[in-house]
Amino acid sequence: MKRIVAIVLALVMVMVFATVSMAGWDKCKGCHVDAGKPFEIGGKTVLTKAALLKKFKTAADFKKAAKDAQNPIMNAFKGDADLDASAKDLGLK
């Protein structure tokens, strides 16, 4: 029993560290693709990287739009650290 608990704990730790190590645009590109054709999630079109850069000229605009997003998927990405890193990776100032 102790061995099973240790294995489960080890797997949880690996998953936590893997999630933490992913930051900035790497987190975003799970839905917002770098290139190609946009797709839909929950009936809404997800913008590509190029479309995001065309739509948002400043980091402040980008962060405000992400924080104001109504899609529940975006709730996990509304932290300032995530958005600052993403804006920096996108080259927004």
PAZAPA-4460 file (N, C-alpha, C; in steps of 0.05 Angstrom, whole numbers, plus 32768, in hexadecimal, padded with zeros to 4 digits):
% residues 93
    n_x    n_y    n_z   ca_x   ca_y   ca_z    c_x    c_y    c_z   seq   type   mol
   8010   7FE8   8000   8000   8000   8000   8011   8019   8000     1      M     A
   8026   8019   8010   8038   8030   8011   8046   8035   7FF6     2      K     A
   804C   801F   7FE9   8059   8021   7FCF   8046   802E   7FBA     3      R     A
   802D   8027   7FBB   8019   8033   7FA9   8016   8051   7FAE     4      I     A
   8015   8058   7FC7   8012   8074   7FCE   802B   8083   7FC5     5      V     A
   8043   8078   7FC8   805C   8084   7FC0   805C   8088   7FA1     6      A     A
   8053   8074   7F93   8052   8076   7F76   803F   808B   7F6C     7      I     A
   8027   808C   7F78   8013   80A0   7F71   801D   80BC   7F78     8      V     A
   802A   80BF   7F8F   8035   80D9   7F96   804B   80E1   7F83     9      L     A
   805C   80CF   7F7B   8071   80D5   7F67   8065   80DE   7F4D    10      A     A
   8050   80D1   7F43   8043   80D9   7F2A   8036   80F4   7F2C    11      L     A
   802A   80FA   7F43   801E   8114   7F47   8033   812A   7F46    12      V     A
   8049   8125   7F53   8060   8138   7F54   806A   813D   7F37    13      M     A
   806D   8128   7F28   8077   812B   7F0C   8064   813C   7EFC    14      V     A
   804A   8137   7EFF   8036   8146   7EF0   8035   8163   7EF9    15      M     A
   8038   8169   7F12   8039   8184   7F1C   8051   8193   7F11    16      V     A
   8068   8187   7F12   8080   8195   7F08   807F   8198   7EEA    17      F     A
   8073   8186   7EDC   8071   8189   7EBF   805E   81A0   7EB8    18      A     A
   8049   81A3   7EC7   8036   81B9   7EC2   8043   81D4   7EC9    19      T     A
   8052   81D5   7EDF   805F   81EE   7EE7   8074   81F7   7ED4    20      V     A
   8082   81E3   7EC8   8098   81EA   7EB6   808E   81F5   7E9C    21      S     A
   8075   81F1   7E95   8069   81FC   7E7D   805F   8218   7E83    22      M     A
   806A   822B   7E75   8062   8247   7E7A   8060   8256   7E60    23      A     A
   8055   826E   7E63   8053   8280   7E4C   8043   8274   7E35    24      G     A
   804C   8279   7E1D   803D   8271   7E05   803A   8253   7E04    25      W     A
   804D   8244   7E10   804A   8226   7E10   8030   821D   7E1C    26      D     A
   8026   822B   7E30   800C   8224   7E3C   7FF5   822B   7E28    27      K     A
   7FF8   8241   7E1A   7FE3   824A   7E09   7FE0   8239   7DF0    28      C     A
   7FF6   822F   7DE6   7FF4   8221   7DCC   7FE7   8206   7DCD    29      K     A
   7FDD   81FE   7DE4   7FCC   81E7   7DE5   7FB2   81EC   7DD6    30      G     A
   7FA9   8205   7DD7   7F91   820C   7DC8   7F96   8220   7DB2    31      C     A
   7FA7   8234   7DB7   7FAE   8248   7DA3   7FC6   823F   7D93    32      H     A
   7FC1   8234   7D7C   7FD6   8229   7D6B   7FE9   823E   7D61    33      V     A
   8002   8236   7D5C   8016   8249   7D52   800F   8251   7D35    34      D     A
   8008   823E   7D25   8003   8244   7D09   7FED   8231   7CFF    35      A     A
   7FE2   8238   7CE8   7FCE   8227   7CDD   7FB2   8232   7CE1    36      G     A
   7F9F   8221   7CDF   7F83   8229   7CDF   7F79   8228   7CFC    37      K     A
   7F6A   823D   7D05   7F5E   823C   7D1F   7F49   8227   7D21    38      P     A
   7F43   821E   7D39   7F2F   820A   7D3D   7F1B   8213   7D52    39      F     A
   7F07   8203   7D57   7EF2   820B   7D6A   7EF3   81FA   7D83    40      E     A
   7EEF   8207   7D9A   7EEB   81F9   7DB4   7ED2   8204   7DC0    41      I     A
   7EBF   81F2   7DC5   7EA6   81FA   7DD1   7E96   820D   7DC0    42      G     A
   7E98   820B   7DA5   7E89   821D   7D93   7E96   8238   7D8F    43      G     A
   7EAD   823D   7D9A   7EBB   8256   7D97   7ED5   8252   7D88    44      K     A
   7EDC   8263   7D75   7EF4   8261   7D66   7F0C   826B   7D77    45      T     A
   7F20   825A   7D78   7F38   8260   7D88   7F4C   826E   7D75    46      V     A
   7F56   8286   7D7D   7F68   8295   7D6C   7F84   8287   7D6A    47      L     A
   7F90   828A   7D54   7FAC   8280   7D50   7FBF   8295   7D5C    48      T     A
   7FD8   828F   7D5D   7FED   82A1   7D67   7FED   82BA   7D56    49      K     A
   7FEC   82B7   7D3B   7FEC   82CE   7D29   7FD4   82E0   7D2E    50      A     A
   7FBD   82D4   7D31   7FA4   82E3   7D36   7FA6   82F2   7D51    51      A     A
   7FB1   82E6   7D65   7FB4   82F3   7D7F   7FC7   830B   7D7C    52      L     A
   7FDD   8308   7D6E   7FF0   831E   7D6A   7FE3   8335   7D5A    53      L     A
   7FD2   832E   7D47   7FC5   8342   7D37   7FB0   8351   7D48    54      K     A
   7FA2   8343   7D59   7F8D   834E   7D69   7F98   835F   7D81    55      K     A
   7FAD   8355   7D8E   7FB7   8363   7DA6   7FD2   836F   7DA0    56      F     A
   7FD4   8389   7DA3   7FED   8397   7D9D   7FFE   839B   7DB6    57      K     A
   7FF2   839A   7DCE   8001   839E   7DE7   7FFC   8387   7DFA    58      T     A
   800F   8384   7E0C   800C   836F   7E21   7FF3   8375   7E33    59      A     A
   7FEE   838E   7E38   7FD8   8396   7E49   7FBD   838D   7E3C    60      A     A
   7FBA   8392   7E22   7FA2   838A   7E14   7F9F   836C   7E14    61      D     A
   7FB5   835E   7E0F   7FB5   8340   7E0F   7FAC   8335   7E2A    62      F     A
   7FB8   8340   7E40   7FB2   8337   7E5B   7F95   833D   7E62    63      K     A
   7F8B   8355   7E5B   7F6F   835C   7E61   7F5C   8349   7E53    64      K     A
   7F61   8344   7E3A   7F4F   8332   7E2B   7F4F   8316   7E37    65      A     A
   7F66   830C   7E3F   7F68   82F1   7E4A   7F59   82F0   7E65    66      A     A
   7F5C   8305   7E75   7F4F   8305   7E8F   7F31   8309   7E8D    67      K     A
   7F28   8317   7E78   7F0C   831B   7E73   7EFE   8304   7E64    68      D     A
   7F0D   82F1   7E5B   7F02   82DA   7E4C   7EED   82CB   7E5C    69      A     A
   7ED7   82C5   7E4F   7EC1   82B8   7E5D   7EC3   8299   7E5B    70      Q     A
   7ED4   828F   7E49   7ED7   8272   7E46   7EE3   8266   7E5F    71      N     A
   7ED6   8252   7E6B   7EE1   8246   7E84   7EFD   8239   7E80    72      P     A
   7F04   8232   7E68   7F1F   8227   7E63   7F34   823B   7E6A    73      I     A
   7F2E   8255   7E66   7F42   826A   7E6B   7F46   8270   7E89    74      M     A
   7F35   8266   7E9A   7F37   826C   7EB7   7F52   8263   7EC2    75      N     A
   7F5D   824E   7EB8   7F77   8243   7EC2   7F8F   8254   7EB9    76      A     A
   7F8A   8266   7EA6   7FA0   8276   7E9A   7F9E   8294   7EA0    77      F     A
   7F8F   829B   7EB3   7F8A   82B8   7EB9   7F9E   82C4   7ECD    78      K     A
   7FB1   82B5   7ED6   7FC5   82BF   7EE9   7FD8   82D3   7EDB    79      G     A
   7FE0   82E7   7EEA   7FF3   82FB   7EDF   800D   82EF   7ED5    80      D     A
   8018   82DC   7EE4   8031   82D0   7EDC   802F   82C2   7EC1    81      A     A
   8019   82B3   7EBD   8014   82A5   7EA4   8011   82B9   7E8D    82      D     A
   8001   82CD   7E91   7FFB   82E0   7E7C   8014   82F1   7E76    83      L     A
   8023   82F9   7E8A   803C   8308   7E85   804F   82F8   7E75    84      D     A
   8053   82DF   7E7C   8065   82CD   7E6D   805C   82C9   7E50    85      A     A
   8042   82C5   7E4D   8037   82C2   7E32   803A   82DB   7E21    86      S     A
   8034   82F2   7E2C   8038   830B   7E1E   8055   830F   7E16    87      A     A
   8067   8309   7E28   8083   830B   7E22   808C   82F9   7E0B    88      K     A
   8082   82E0   7E0D   8089   82CC   7DF7   807E   82D5   7DDD    89      D     A
   8067   82E2   7DDD   805B   82EC   7DC4   8068   8306   7DBA    90      L     A
   8079   8312   7DCA   8087   832A   7DC2   8076   8343   7DC7    91      G     A
   8061   8341   7DD7   8051   8359   7DDD   805D   8369   7DF4    92      L     A
   805B   8383   7DF2   8067   8395   7E06   8051   83A6   7E12    93      K     A
***
